[in-house]
Amino acid sequence: MDQPLKSPGQSALEEAFHRLFELSRTAPAASLDERLDRLARLRAAVADNEARLKQAISADFGHRSASETTIAETMMVFGEIRHAAKHLKKWMAPQRVSTALQFMPAKNRLIPQPVGVVGIIAPWNYPLQLTLAPAVAALAAGNRVMIKPSELVPRFSALLREMITAKFDVSEMIVTGIDDDIAMAFAALPFDHLMFTGSTRVGRLVAEAAGRNLTPVTLELGGKSPAIVDRSADLGEAAQRIAYGKLLNAGQTCIAPDYALVPEGQVQDFADRLQASMRAMYGTDPDNKDYTSIVSDRHYARLEGLVADAAAKGARIVQVTRPDDPAWKSRRKFPPTIILGVTPDMTVMQEEIFGPLLPLIGYKDAGEPISYINAHDRPLALYWFGKDDAARDEVLARTVSGGVTVNDCLFHFAQINQPMGGIGASGSGAYHGEWGFKTLSKLKPVFYRSPFNRLADLYPPYGAKIARLEKMLRFMS
C-alpha cells in the first residue's frame, strides 16, 4: 500500500525532531554552566522583545491589555527563570538516600538526568507564559526542546520563532509548526516527554497520540472550576475577588472561576455586588484598554450561543449591554455577564466557559456545594471564600482539585514552590519550579556496593547461610 504523502511542514518537523533525538543520545548531558547560559539567553530573548511581545499578543487578540501581559506573562516567565537559576545547582546534585541495614556498608544516591527531547504544545490564551514556563523547566533539566505554538496567535508565534532562532542553536531549542496545523503530527513524535496545555477534548487526543509511543505526558487542561461563597464570607470582598479572577484576560483563563455557589438567600445581593465590582474594574466603555478582547470571531459566537441558550431555557442575564451591540462586537469585547437561575440542561453548565460569563447557583446547606462538585469532573482549580475554618477544612478534605486558593482566585498558580497541575479530566502531572525540573528529569537510583558487605551470602549454593540470613531479616522486619 502506498504511504500517504507528508506535507513539507510535517517532513521538516520530523527532521528537526530526529536531529535533536540523535544529539540527546550521543552528546554529553548539559553542564550546570550550559544550563544557566541557556536560561540567561531565554531571559534576554524575552527582555529584549518585551514591547514587541505585548504588541504581537494584543494584535492576535484584537486587543490585549498590556498590563495583563506584563502581570500574567512576562513577569511570571522572569520569575520562573530567576528561581530556576538560583536553585539549579542544588537541584542537579545527587541526592543522598538512606540504605537499609541489611545492605550496609553501602550507599544509595538519586541522580537527576535529562530525559532527552521535550515537546511543548502551547495554547493561545497566555501564549508567552504557557510556552516558556514549561521551556524553563525543560532547559533547567538539561533537555532539548521543541515548541509548537498555537495557530490562533500567529503574530506571537512568528515573533517567538524569531526570538528563539536568534538566541538558540537548533540543537538546543526550536519553534516549529507555526505555518501548518500539525499539532497531532507533533504529538505523535516519540518525545521523551510531552507537555500539553489546552482543552480537555484536545488533551484526550494528544494523550492518545503520545500513548502509541509510550511517551510520558503532562496535561494542563481545564474544566469547570467552582468558587464557593460560604455563609461566613464577606460578600463584597468575595464579589470583588471573584470578579477579578473571572475577568482577567476576559475570562480566557483555564483556572478562572467557572461558576459560583452562593447561599440561596444571598444570591441576588451577591449578584449586585459582583456587577458593581465588574463595573468598578472595567467600566462600561468597550474602549477600556484594561479589558481584553475575545481571541476570535468563532469564540465570540460560542459565548453568544451560551448566553442565548441559557436565556431560552429560563435564565436571567445581567449585562451592561448586549454582546451584539456593535460598539462591543466590532472590538470583539464580550460584556461581563452574570447568569442567574441556571439549570443543568443549559450548555453553560455543561461546558467550560472560557469567557467573561459567570453563572450563580444557590445552595441551602453547606453540604450541597461539596456534593455538586463531587458529582462532576474534578476541577483544575477550586476557590473558597469565608471565615469559618471548620467549613473551609471540610471542603478541602472532601473535594479533590488541581489546586485551591482560599479567599481569592488564581493566586495558587503563581506560587513557584507549589506544583501546578490537574487531576482526571483537568489534567495529569505538574510543573513549576523544582516540580518542573523533576518532571522533566529521570531521577535515576544508583546503589553503590561496598567491598566489605556480605551480599555474596545470597549466592548459591544455598544452605545454612540462607537460613541464618532469613532469620536475621525476619528479626529486622
C-alpha positions in Angstrom: 0.0 0.0 0.0 1.3 3.5 -0.9 2.3 5.6 2.1 0.4 8.9 2.4 2.4 11.9 1.2 3.8 14.1 4.0 3.4 17.9 3.9 6.6 19.9 3.8 5.8 21.1 7.3 5.5 17.5 8.6 8.7 16.5 6.9 10.6 19.4 8.4 9.1 18.6 11.8 10.3 15.0 11.7 13.8 16.0 10.5 14.1 18.6 13.3 13.0 16.0 15.9 15.4 13.3 14.7 18.3 15.8 14.8 17.5 16.6 18.4 16.8 13.0 19.3 20.2 11.8 18.0 22.0 14.6 19.9 20.2 13.7 23.1 21.6 10.1 22.8 25.1 10.9 21.8 26.1 14.3 23.2 27.1 14.7 26.9 24.4 16.0 29.2 24.4 19.8 29.6 26.5 21.0 32.5 25.3 23.5 35.1 27.1 26.3 33.3 25.5 25.4 30.0 22.0 25.2 31.5 22.5 28.6 33.3 23.6 30.1 30.0 20.5 28.8 28.2 18.3 30.2 30.9 20.1 33.6 30.7 19.7 33.6 26.9 16.0 32.8 27.3 15.6 35.7 29.7 17.4 38.0 27.3 15.2 36.9 24.4 12.1 38.0 26.4 13.6 41.1 27.9 14.9 42.4 24.5 11.5 41.9 22.9 9.1 42.7 25.7 7.4 45.6 23.9 7.1 43.6 20.7 5.6 40.7 22.5 2.9 42.9 24.0 2.1 44.3 20.6 2.0 40.9 18.9 -0.2 39.3 21.5 -2.6 42.3 21.5 -2.8 42.2 17.7 -3.6 38.5 17.8 -6.4 39.0 20.3 -7.8 42.2 18.7 -6.9 43.9 21.9 -5.0 42.5 24.9 -4.4 44.6 28.0 -0.7 45.4 28.1 -0.8 45.3 31.9 -2.3 41.8 31.9 0.5 40.7 29.6 3.1 42.1 32.0 1.5 40.7 35.2 0.4 37.3 33.9 3.0 36.5 31.3 6.4 38.3 31.2 6.8 38.7 35.0 5.9 35.1 35.6 8.4 33.9 33.0 11.1 36.1 34.5 10.2 34.7 37.9 10.5 31.1 36.7 13.9 31.8 35.2 15.2 33.6 38.2 14.0 30.8 40.6 15.5 28.0 38.4 18.8 29.7 38.0 19.1 30.3 41.8 18.3 26.8 42.8 19.6 24.8 39.8 22.9 23.7 41.3 21.1 22.2 44.3 18.5 20.5 42.1 21.2 18.9 39.9 23.2 17.5 42.8 22.9 13.7 43.5 20.6 13.2 46.5 21.5 11.0 49.4 19.1 8.2 50.0 19.3 6.0 53.2 20.4 2.4 52.8 18.7 -0.5 54.6 20.7 -2.1 57.4 21.0 -5.5 55.7 22.8 -3.9 52.7 25.3 -2.0 54.8 28.0 -0.9 54.4 26.9 0.6 51.1 25.2 3.8 49.8 22.3 4.9 47.6 22.1 8.0 45.5 19.4 9.5 43.3 20.9 11.2 40.3 18.8 13.5 38.1 19.4 13.2 34.4 17.8 14.9 31.3 15.1 12.7 29.8 16.1 13.8 26.3 13.8 15.7 23.9 10.8 17.5 25.4 7.9 18.6 23.2 5.7 21.5 24.2 2.3 22.1 22.6 1.3 25.6 23.8 -2.1 27.3 24.0 -3.2 30.7 22.8 -4.7 32.2 25.9 -1.4 33.0 27.7 0.9 32.3 24.8 4.1 33.5 26.3 3.8 32.2 29.8 2.3 28.8 28.9 5.0 28.3 26.3 8.1 29.4 28.1 7.4 28.3 31.7 7.5 24.6 30.5 10.5 25.5 28.4 12.3 26.9 31.5 11.7 23.6 33.3 12.9 21.6 30.3 16.1 23.7 29.8 16.9 23.6 33.6 16.6 19.8 33.5 19.1 19.8 30.6 16.8 18.7 27.8 16.5 19.7 24.2 13.2 21.4 23.4 10.7 21.6 20.5 7.8 24.1 20.8 4.6 24.0 18.8 2.7 27.3 19.5 -1.0 27.8 18.7 -2.1 28.8 15.3 -4.6 31.2 16.9 -1.8 33.6 17.7 0.2 33.8 14.5 2.0 37.1 15.2 3.2 36.0 18.6 4.2 32.6 17.2 6.3 34.2 14.4 8.0 36.5 16.9 8.7 33.7 19.2 10.4 31.7 16.5 12.4 34.8 15.6 13.5 35.3 19.2 14.4 31.7 19.8 16.3 31.4 16.5 18.3 34.5 17.4 19.4 33.2 20.8 19.5 29.4 20.5 21.2 26.9 18.2 18.8 24.4 16.5 20.5 21.7 18.6 19.1 23.3 21.8 15.6 24.6 21.2 13.4 25.3 18.2 9.9 26.6 17.4 8.1 24.8 14.7 4.7 24.2 13.2 3.5 27.8 13.0 2.7 27.7 9.3 0.9 24.4 9.4 -1.7 22.8 11.6 0.4 19.9 12.6 -0.5 19.6 16.3 -1.4 15.9 16.0 1.7 15.1 14.0 3.7 16.8 16.6 2.1 14.8 19.4 2.7 11.6 17.5 6.5 12.1 17.6 8.4 9.8 20.0 9.4 12.5 22.5 10.9 11.6 25.8 8.3 13.8 27.4 5.4 15.8 26.0 3.8 18.8 27.7 0.3 20.0 26.5 -1.8 22.9 27.7 -5.3 23.2 26.3 -8.8 21.9 26.4 -9.8 18.5 27.8 -11.1 17.4 24.4 -7.8 18.0 22.6 -5.9 16.7 25.6 -7.5 13.3 25.2 -6.4 13.3 21.5 -2.8 14.3 22.5 -2.6 11.6 25.2 -3.9 9.0 22.7 -1.3 10.0 20.1 1.5 10.1 22.7 0.4 6.8 24.1 1.3 4.9 20.9 5.0 5.7 21.7 4.6 5.3 25.5 5.6 9.0 25.7 5.0 10.4 29.2 2.7 13.4 29.1 2.0 16.3 31.3 -1.5 17.6 30.6 -2.5 21.0 31.8 -6.2 21.1 30.9 -9.2 23.0 32.2 -12.8 22.2 33.2 -15.4 24.0 35.3 -13.6 25.4 38.3 -16.0 26.3 41.1 -16.0 29.2 43.6 -17.8 28.5 46.9 -19.0 31.5 48.8 -19.5 30.3 52.4 -22.2 31.8 54.7 -19.3 33.3 56.7 -17.9 35.2 53.8 -17.8 38.9 53.3 -19.9 39.2 50.2 -18.4 42.4 49.0 -14.9 41.1 49.3 -15.7 37.8 47.7 -17.5 39.5 44.8 -14.6 41.8 44.1 -12.1 38.9 44.1 -14.2 36.6 42.0 -14.8 39.4 39.5 -11.1 39.8 39.1 -10.5 36.1 38.7 -13.3 35.8 36.2 -12.5 38.8 34.1 -8.7 38.7 33.9 -7.9 38.1 30.2 -11.7 38.4 29.6 -12.2 35.0 31.3 -9.9 33.2 28.9 -8.0 31.6 31.7 -8.0 27.8 32.4 -8.2 28.4 36.2 -10.8 31.2 36.1 -13.8 30.6 38.3 -16.3 29.0 36.0 -19.3 29.3 38.3 -20.1 30.4 41.8 -22.0 28.6 44.5 -23.7 31.1 46.8 -26.1 30.7 49.8 -29.6 30.7 48.4 -30.8 33.8 50.3 -27.8 35.8 49.3 -27.7 35.2 45.5 -29.3 38.5 44.5 -27.2 40.5 46.9 -24.0 38.8 45.7 -25.0 39.4 42.0 -25.5 43.1 42.7 -22.1 43.3 44.4 -20.5 41.3 41.6 -21.9 43.6 39.0 -20.7 46.6 40.9 -17.2 45.2 41.2 -17.1 44.4 37.4 -18.1 47.9 36.6 -15.6 49.4 39.0 -12.8 47.4 37.4 -13.7 47.7 33.8 -16.4 50.3 33.4 -19.0 50.2 30.6 -16.9 51.5 27.7 -15.7 48.9 25.2 -12.7 51.0 24.5 -11.4 50.4 28.0 -7.8 49.4 27.5 -7.7 47.2 30.6 -10.4 44.9 29.2 -9.2 42.2 26.8 -10.9 41.1 23.6 -12.1 37.6 22.8 -9.4 35.9 20.7 -11.6 35.1 17.6 -15.0 35.6 16.0 -15.6 31.8 16.5 -15.0 32.1 20.2 -17.2 35.2 20.4 -20.0 33.5 18.7 -19.7 30.5 21.0 -20.1 32.8 24.0 -23.1 34.4 22.4 -24.6 31.0 22.0 -24.1 30.1 25.6 -25.9 33.2 26.7 -28.7 32.7 24.2 -29.2 29.1 25.2 -29.3 29.9 28.9 -31.8 32.7 28.3 -34.0 30.5 26.1 -34.1 27.9 29.0 -35.2 30.4 31.6 -32.0 32.0 33.0 -31.9 35.7 33.8 -29.0 37.5 32.1 -27.3 40.5 33.8 -25.1 42.6 31.4 -24.1 46.2 30.9 -25.0 45.8 27.3 -25.9 43.0 24.8 -23.0 41.3 23.1 -24.4 42.1 19.7 -24.0 45.8 20.5 -21.9 47.0 17.5 -19.7 49.0 19.8 -18.7 45.9 21.7 -18.9 43.3 19.0 -16.7 45.2 16.5 -13.9 45.2 19.1 -14.6 41.6 19.9 -15.1 42.5 23.5 -17.8 40.5 25.3 -19.6 42.3 28.1 -19.1 40.9 31.6 -22.1 38.6 32.1 -23.8 37.2 35.2 -26.3 34.4 34.7 -28.9 33.7 37.3 -31.3 30.8 37.6 -29.2 28.3 35.8 -30.2 24.7 35.4 -28.2 21.5 34.5 -29.7 21.3 31.0 -28.1 24.7 30.0 -25.0 24.4 27.9 -23.2 27.0 30.0 -23.4 24.4 32.9 -22.1 21.6 30.7 -19.0 23.1 29.1 -16.0 25.0 30.3 -17.0 28.7 29.6 -13.6 30.3 28.9 -15.0 33.8 28.7 -16.5 36.5 30.9 -19.7 34.7 31.9 -20.4 33.7 35.5 -23.3 31.5 36.4 -24.5 31.7 40.0 -26.0 28.7 41.8 -27.9 29.0 45.1 -27.5 26.4 47.8 -29.4 25.6 51.0 -26.8 23.9 53.3 -23.0 23.6 53.5 -23.0 20.0 52.1 -24.6 21.0 48.8 -21.6 22.6 47.2 -19.4 19.6 48.1 -22.0 17.2 46.6 -22.4 19.3 43.5 -18.6 19.4 42.9 -18.1 15.7 43.6 -20.8 14.8 41.1 -18.8 16.3 38.2 -15.3 16.0 36.8 -12.6 17.0 39.2 -11.7 20.7 38.5 -8.4 22.3 37.8 -9.0 24.9 40.5 -11.3 25.5 43.4 -11.9 28.7 45.3 -13.4 29.0 48.8 -14.4 32.3 50.5 -15.3 32.6 54.1 -14.1 33.0 57.7 -15.3 29.6 59.1 -12.1 27.5 59.4 -14.1 24.3 60.0 -16.3 24.8 56.9 -13.2 25.6 54.9 -11.4 22.4 56.1 -14.5 20.3 55.3 -14.4 21.5 51.7 -10.6 20.9 51.4 -11.0 17.4 52.9 -13.9 16.3 50.9 -13.2 17.7 47.4 -10.3 16.9 45.0 -9.0 19.5 42.6 -5.8 20.5 40.9 -5.2 23.4 43.3 -7.0 25.8 45.7 -6.9 29.4 46.6 -8.7 30.4 49.8 -10.3 33.8 49.9 -9.1 34.8 46.5 -8.8 33.5 42.9 -5.9 32.4 40.7 -3.0 33.0 43.1 -2.2 29.4 43.9 -0.9 29.2 40.3 1.7 31.9 41.0 3.3 30.0 43.9 6.5 28.8 42.4 7.3 26.5 45.3 4.0 24.7 44.7 3.2 22.3 41.8 0.7 23.3 39.2 -1.3 20.5 37.7 -4.7 19.0 37.3 -6.3 15.6 38.1 -8.5 13.4 35.9 -10.3 15.4 33.3 -8.4 18.6 34.4 -5.0 17.1 33.6 -2.2 15.0 34.9 1.4 15.7 36.0 2.7 19.0 37.3 5.4 21.6 36.9 6.6 25.0 38.3 10.0 25.5 40.0 11.6 22.3 41.2 8.4 20.3 40.4 9.1 21.1 36.7 12.7 20.1 37.0 11.8 16.8 38.5 9.0 16.1 36.0 11.4 16.6 33.1 14.3 14.7 34.7 14.9 11.0 35.1 15.7 10.6 38.8 17.9 7.6 38.5 18.5 5.4 41.6 22.1 4.2 42.0 23.3 1.6 44.5 27.0 1.6 45.4 28.1 -1.8 46.9 30.8 -1.7 49.4 33.7 -4.3 49.2 33.0 -5.1 52.8 29.4 -6.2 52.8 28.1 -9.8 52.8 25.8 -9.7 49.7 27.7 -12.8 48.5 25.8 -14.7 51.1 22.8 -14.5 48.8 24.6 -16.5 46.1 24.1 -20.3 45.7 24.8 -22.9 46.8 22.2 -22.2 49.4 22.2 -23.9 52.8 22.7 -22.9 56.4 23.9 -19.4 55.5 20.5 -18.6 53.9 18.7 -19.9 57.0 20.8 -17.5 59.1 20.1 -14.6 56.7 16.4 -15.3 56.7 16.3 -15.4 60.5 18.1 -12.1 60.6 15.8 -10.4 58.0 12.7 -11.6 59.9 14.1 -10.2 63.1 14.8 -6.8 61.3 11.4 -6.6 59.7 
